[in-house]
């Protein structure tokens, strides 16, 4: 962006012929995008003040006055543009320069998902009911669920151009990106790139070689937890925010001592284990979208801020029924959303009898609610940006999630055993009655390396502590008796960790790690 400002200086020239008695000189001031317009305006004003104080020639003063006048016009225009940007609600996620062609022809021909109005959903929430429906639900134009003015604000805030111009995001925010030829198999070649480079890689084409939706963009969908969180349904009971808060507070309390406990890998462990991700932003160009997949067994909702999406949802039993006959055709662990809708779906319907599924078209402001146990695939039909959040509330789901992370021998999950010794493994759930498992565990515990045992115990305490911390926030769950994570287990793990650190001869005090589990606020 450049501004050219010209001012003329008129001089009388007696040495010239009478036909050319005056001389007009023009000077140009160029203002680049990176230049500070306000500072330039201030300095030109200072030059004019100086010229008047020193009683410079009248034509010099008029020259500077003209320049000041033109600069003021520039400042006024810039102010109008900024005011417009602050109030105008953008219609698209990307500006025209980066926009990938939309694909409206790929919209679902028939909407088969159940629908509910935003008014009815709001009423349901007011009555204290949750959003864990038995089937997926589409709430069209759910913008009324936001606080007054909040919908327009989030749409203004989350645009590609604003994010590209945000100096903090440009410096701190990194996106996990695979080049197109390596994306499908997630082969070696991953890059961590800033958002501006991601936009160039995935959205920006040229008139001679535009980005083709699908063919050039199917690998570009991104899910990130790194951006600011957006809470919509604050009235819904969700265990995940409380569990995430416990982890965050515990690790903050640990501070630098975590390095004394774990060693060189402390920062990496903290990044991988310390965060409980349940809120995401999903964005990508037209034609992007990941493969058919479940959502961690948890219900979730997705609200679209910009763009357009097509969804297909089916339950696990239908997924397995068709997959058993069409493994090669389905390729659900490899096929992008674009290829699924373009090629696989017609084949699955016509040749392999896929019937029990629902579809939806999602526009800006539309909300999709998906229960647990459903597989989903969604395709961006225009450059899109959405927010989704997973929900954890029920006893059975919380119990399964907890045990799946600490103690589920039938699924080869033995992590809780790090807190026991060969002589105490009988105390583990189900071990006393299983001689084969007891014998194997006794030998395995004896062979565990010291550092492995320390990080394993910490993993268990993070999972168990997160669950037990719900005792005060959600007492109806009765977390003390819900899973393998009991208050007694917490104390046992804490004692075992202390012993392992003494064996390692570290200086860690563990003062930040309570001897007894936190069961209430």
PEJO-V179828 format. One record per backbone hydrogen bond with DSSP energy under -1.0 kcal/mol. NH is the residue of the N-H (numbers start at 1). CO is the residue of the C=O. If there is no record, write none. Layout:
NH_CO ; NH_CO
//
This chain:
3_31 ; 5_29 ; 7_27 ; 9_25 ; 11_23 ; 13_21 ; 16_13 ; 20_17 ; 23_11 ; 25_9 ; 27_7 ; 29_5 ; 31_3 ; 35_32 ; 40_36 ; 41_37 ; 42_38 ; 43_39 ; 44_40 ; 45_41 ; 46_42 ; 47_43 ; 48_44 ; 49_45 ; 50_46 ; 51_47 ; 52_48 ; 53_49 ; 54_50 ; 56_51 ; 61_57 ; 62_58 ; 63_59 ; 64_60 ; 65_61 ; 66_62 ; 67_63 ; 68_64 ; 69_65 ; 70_66 ; 71_67 ; 72_68 ; 73_69 ; 74_70 ; 75_71 ; 76_72 ; 77_73 ; 78_74 ; 79_75 ; 80_76 ; 81_77 ; 82_78 ; 83_79 ; 84_80 ; 85_81 ; 86_82 ; 88_84 ; 98_95 ; 103_381 ; 106_103 ; 107_104 ; 112_359 ; 113_359 ; 116_138 ; 121_117 ; 122_118 ; 123_119 ; 124_120 ; 125_121 ; 126_122 ; 127_123 ; 128_125 ; 129_124 ; 133_131 ; 137_369 ; 138_114 ; 139_367 ; 142_365 ; 145_142 ; 146_143 ; 150_147 ; 153_149 ; 154_150 ; 155_151 ; 156_152 ; 157_153 ; 158_154 ; 159_157 ; 160_93 ; 163_159 ; 164_160 ; 165_161 ; 170_166 ; 171_167 ; 172_168 ; 173_169 ; 175_193 ; 177_191 ; 182_179 ; 183_179 ; 187_182 ; 191_177 ; 193_175 ; 198_194 ; 199_195 ; 200_196 ; 201_197 ; 202_198 ; 203_199 ; 204_199 ; 206_209 ; 215_213 ; 216_212 ; 218_214 ; 220_217 ; 222_283 ; 224_281 ; 234_232 ; 236_233 ; 239_392 ; 243_239 ; 244_240 ; 245_241 ; 246_242 ; 247_243 ; 248_244 ; 249_245 ; 250_246 ; 251_247 ; 252_248 ; 253_249 ; 254_250 ; 255_251 ; 257_254 ; 258_255 ; 259_256 ; 261_257 ; 262_258 ; 263_259 ; 266_263 ; 269_265 ; 270_266 ; 271_267 ; 272_268 ; 273_269 ; 274_270 ; 280_388 ; 281_224 ; 282_386 ; 283_222 ; 284_384 ; 287_380 ; 288_285 ; 289_218 ; 293_376 ; 298_295 ; 300_370 ; 301_389 ; 302_368 ; 303_387 ; 304_366 ; 305_385 ; 306_385 ; 309_362 ; 310_379 ; 311_360 ; 312_377 ; 313_358 ; 314_375 ; 316_373 ; 319_315 ; 320_316 ; 321_317 ; 322_318 ; 323_319 ; 324_320 ; 325_322 ; 326_322 ; 330_326 ; 331_327 ; 334_331 ; 335_331 ; 337_289 ; 340_336 ; 341_337 ; 342_338 ; 343_339 ; 344_339 ; 345_340 ; 347_343 ; 348_344 ; 349_345 ; 350_346 ; 351_347 ; 354_348 ; 357_355 ; 358_313 ; 360_311 ; 362_309 ; 365_304 ; 366_363 ; 367_139 ; 368_302 ; 369_137 ; 370_300 ; 375_314 ; 376_293 ; 377_312 ; 379_310 ; 380_288 ; 381_308 ; 384_284 ; 385_306 ; 386_282 ; 387_303 ; 388_280 ; 389_301 ; 390_278 ; 391_299 ; 398_394 ; 399_395 ; 400_396 ; 401_397 ; 402_398 ; 403_399 ; 404_400 ; 405_402 ; 407_403 ; 408_413 ; 411_408 ; 412_409 ; 413_408 ; 416_406 ; 417_414 ; 418_415 ; 419_416 ; 420_417 ; 424_421 ; 427_424 ; 428_425 ; 431_428 ; 434_431 ; 438_434 ; 439_435 ; 440_436 ; 441_437 ; 442_438 ; 443_439 ; 444_440 ; 445_441 ; 446_442 ; 448_445 ; 453_449 ; 454_450 ; 455_451 ; 456_452 ; 457_453 ; 458_454 ; 459_455 ; 460_456 ; 461_457 ; 462_458 ; 463_459 ; 464_460 ; 465_461 ; 466_462 ; 467_463 ; 468_464 ; 469_465 ; 470_467 ; 471_468 ; 474_470 ; 477_474 ; 478_475 ; 481_478 ; 486_484 ; 490_486 ; 491_487 ; 492_488 ; 493_489 ; 494_490 ; 495_491 ; 496_492 ; 497_493 ; 498_494 ; 499_495 ; 500_496 ; 501_497 ; 502_498 ; 503_499 ; 504_500 ; 506_501 ; 513_510
//
